[in-house]
Amino acid sequence: MAITASTLATRDDETRNSKSTGPAGYDALAPADAARYLGVGYSTLKKWRSEGTGPRYAKIGGCILYRPRDLEAFLEAQLVS
């Protein structure tokens, strides 16, 4: 399935924090962007947050942000030998 502009921004809550730079230049991704980066659905990432099983994230003023290095660390931890 090809990713199009309409599939990237389908829900308001997914795109609420769609900037790729957080506060004061903090390099971070919004949840919708982080989900695309990991190749999972937005709802999967949201479920992982509620269960405490997903990648690390920051919550600043109600905004959830993911650092690229934390997403990479999460992917590395999922590798199976």
Backbone bond lengths (Angstrom), bond angles and torsions (degrees), N, CA, C in turn:
res aa  C-N    CA-C-N  psi(-1)  N-CA   C-N-CA  omega(-1)  CA-C   N-CA-C  phi
1 M - - - 1.446 - - 1.518 109.32 -
2 A 1.299 117.13 127.06 1.455 121.92 -179.91 1.522 110.42 -78.20
3 I 1.310 115.83 141.53 1.446 120.67 177.36 1.521 108.19 -87.13
4 T 1.313 116.15 123.39 1.460 121.83 179.06 1.517 109.17 -118.12
5 A 1.309 115.94 170.10 1.461 120.20 179.47 1.521 111.04 -58.35
6 S 1.326 117.66 -36.23 1.469 119.56 -178.89 1.525 112.11 -70.37
7 T 1.333 117.83 -31.71 1.464 118.84 179.08 1.523 111.58 -79.01
8 L 1.339 116.98 -21.41 1.461 119.52 -179.96 1.520 112.13 -78.21
9 A 1.304 117.87 -25.18 1.459 120.25 -175.70 1.524 110.15 -130.79
10 T 1.316 116.89 66.91 1.461 119.95 -175.36 1.518 113.79 -95.41
11 R 1.322 117.79 -20.87 1.459 119.84 -177.76 1.515 109.44 -131.20
12 D 1.327 116.62 140.33 1.460 120.74 179.29 1.520 111.80 -60.11
13 D 1.339 117.66 -42.71 1.466 119.44 -177.67 1.522 111.76 -70.07
14 E 1.315 118.18 -21.80 1.459 120.29 176.57 1.517 111.06 -75.00
15 T 1.295 116.94 -32.91 1.458 120.34 -172.94 1.524 112.58 -106.53
16 R 1.300 117.77 6.01 1.461 121.63 -177.33 1.528 111.69 -54.48
17 N 1.306 117.65 -40.31 1.463 122.61 -178.30 1.521 109.61 -115.58
18 S 1.318 117.69 53.29 1.450 119.94 -168.70 1.524 114.89 -78.55
19 K 1.313 119.30 -1.00 1.460 119.71 177.47 1.522 109.21 -69.35
20 S 1.344 116.39 145.33 1.450 118.41 178.78 1.518 112.92 -92.53
21 T 1.311 117.08 5.92 1.455 120.77 173.75 1.510 107.71 -125.13
22 G 1.297 115.30 126.62 1.457 120.03 -179.00 1.518 111.30 -82.89
23 P 1.321 116.67 -159.08 1.455 121.37 -177.62 1.523 112.20 -60.26
24 A 1.309 115.39 140.37 1.471 123.40 174.90 1.528 112.31 51.08
25 G 1.320 117.15 40.15 1.454 120.51 176.54 1.516 114.53 77.64
26 Y 1.312 118.52 9.30 1.464 123.64 178.68 1.520 108.22 -62.77
27 D 1.317 117.04 116.77 1.461 121.29 -177.32 1.525 109.11 -70.63
28 A 1.331 116.36 107.95 1.463 120.59 -175.82 1.515 110.62 -152.57
29 L 1.328 115.17 161.16 1.458 122.26 178.64 1.522 110.02 -117.56
30 A 1.315 115.73 144.67 1.459 121.81 172.71 1.529 108.42 -70.02
31 P 1.328 117.64 160.39 1.468 120.06 -179.14 1.528 114.57 -54.90
32 A 1.315 118.67 -41.00 1.469 120.24 179.96 1.526 110.96 -64.14
33 D 1.330 116.15 -39.57 1.467 120.03 178.62 1.529 110.96 -70.09
34 A 1.334 116.36 -39.01 1.466 120.54 178.13 1.527 110.72 -63.91
35 A 1.325 116.93 -40.17 1.466 120.76 178.89 1.530 110.23 -62.52
36 R 1.325 117.17 -44.58 1.471 120.44 177.69 1.522 110.53 -62.57
37 Y 1.322 117.24 -40.70 1.461 122.30 179.03 1.533 110.79 -59.07
38 L 1.338 116.31 -41.66 1.463 121.20 -179.24 1.523 113.13 -82.01
39 G 1.325 116.20 -14.85 1.457 119.55 -179.33 1.514 113.65 79.79
40 V 1.338 115.86 27.31 1.463 121.01 178.25 1.526 108.83 -122.98
41 G 1.302 116.14 168.11 1.453 120.70 177.78 1.513 111.85 -76.18
42 Y 1.325 115.31 155.97 1.461 121.26 177.03 1.531 110.48 -57.08
43 S 1.331 116.92 -42.19 1.469 120.21 -178.12 1.532 111.51 -66.53
44 T 1.330 116.97 -31.78 1.473 120.23 176.70 1.524 109.73 -64.77
45 L 1.332 116.03 -45.56 1.462 120.14 179.37 1.526 110.74 -63.31
46 K 1.311 117.14 -38.84 1.465 122.08 177.81 1.534 110.28 -64.08
47 K 1.325 116.82 -41.96 1.473 121.51 178.21 1.523 110.31 -63.69
48 W 1.333 116.41 -43.60 1.467 119.92 178.25 1.524 111.14 -59.74
49 R 1.342 117.09 -39.92 1.468 120.05 177.94 1.515 110.59 -60.95
50 S 1.324 116.57 -44.83 1.476 119.60 -177.98 1.526 111.97 -67.91
51 E 1.332 116.68 -30.52 1.467 121.27 179.37 1.526 112.49 -87.29
52 G 1.334 116.87 -14.36 1.467 120.50 -177.37 1.509 112.99 74.17
53 T 1.344 117.46 25.18 1.465 120.32 -176.44 1.528 113.93 -110.06
54 G 1.297 117.97 -7.37 1.466 120.95 -176.44 1.510 112.62 -90.60
55 P 1.320 115.72 -165.21 1.469 120.53 179.24 1.524 111.49 -68.74
56 R 1.327 115.27 157.84 1.461 120.58 176.65 1.515 109.56 -62.78
57 Y 1.327 116.16 150.49 1.459 120.89 178.14 1.521 109.05 -149.23
58 A 1.321 115.22 163.74 1.454 121.38 175.78 1.519 108.07 -112.75
59 K 1.318 115.94 144.14 1.455 120.68 175.18 1.519 106.71 -120.42
60 I 1.318 115.19 109.58 1.459 121.34 -175.78 1.521 108.48 -121.55
61 G 1.312 116.29 114.12 1.456 120.47 179.93 1.516 113.77 55.58
62 G 1.300 117.58 36.74 1.459 121.55 -179.62 1.522 114.09 85.46
63 C 1.331 117.82 -6.73 1.473 121.66 178.40 1.517 109.29 -94.92
64 I 1.307 116.12 132.03 1.458 121.50 177.88 1.520 107.81 -97.24
65 L 1.324 115.90 129.52 1.462 121.93 -178.36 1.526 110.02 -132.10
66 Y 1.319 115.50 143.01 1.469 122.24 177.79 1.517 109.46 -117.35
67 R 1.339 116.92 129.47 1.457 120.57 174.65 1.520 108.28 -81.77
68 P 1.321 117.52 138.80 1.470 120.12 177.70 1.523 112.82 -54.22
69 R 1.336 117.81 -38.72 1.474 119.36 -179.38 1.522 111.71 -65.09
70 D 1.344 118.29 -31.35 1.466 120.49 177.44 1.525 111.09 -73.18
71 L 1.334 116.85 -33.98 1.462 119.99 175.77 1.526 110.09 -67.01
72 E 1.327 116.56 -41.32 1.474 120.57 177.22 1.527 110.77 -63.08
73 A 1.324 116.97 -42.89 1.474 120.83 179.39 1.528 110.13 -62.70
74 F 1.324 116.76 -39.39 1.470 120.68 178.12 1.520 109.94 -63.11
75 L 1.326 116.95 -44.87 1.474 120.51 179.19 1.531 110.53 -62.20
76 E 1.311 117.27 -42.91 1.473 120.94 178.51 1.519 111.40 -60.62
77 A 1.322 116.38 -39.05 1.474 120.69 -178.99 1.526 111.66 -69.16
78 Q 1.339 117.61 -18.88 1.465 120.99 -178.76 1.529 112.79 -88.54
79 L 1.332 117.50 -6.76 1.464 120.21 -178.07 1.523 111.29 -64.58
80 V 1.295 115.40 138.79 1.462 122.12 179.26 1.526 107.62 -112.03
81 S 1.337 115.97 133.26 1.473 117.50 -180.00 1.502 111.94 -91.19
